[in-house]
Amino acid sequence: MNTKVINIIGWVLFLISSIGFIMSSFGNFWAMFGSIFFLFGCLVFLIPYFKKKD
């Protein structure tokens, strides 16, 4: 496996954990707030992997 694949696998695992945090924080506003921002942060870090190379 090359470094790019390992990085993508790591970020996918972070996405899965953020979804788990979101599901476990139903009913608690601040926990849900933090979990959603964690999810968006993971998605932002994944953008460079899916952009086309020039």
C-alpha positions, 0 to 999 in steps of 0.5 A: 500500500502506498502512503495515499491509500493509508492516509485515505483509510485513516481519514475514512476511519475518522469519518466513521468515528465522527458518525459514531460520536454524532449518533451517541450525542443525540439529545446533547447539543454541545456534544452534537455541535462538536461531533458535527464540526469534527465530521466537517473537519475530516471532510475538509482534509479529504478534499485534496485527495479527490481533486484532479491533478493539474 
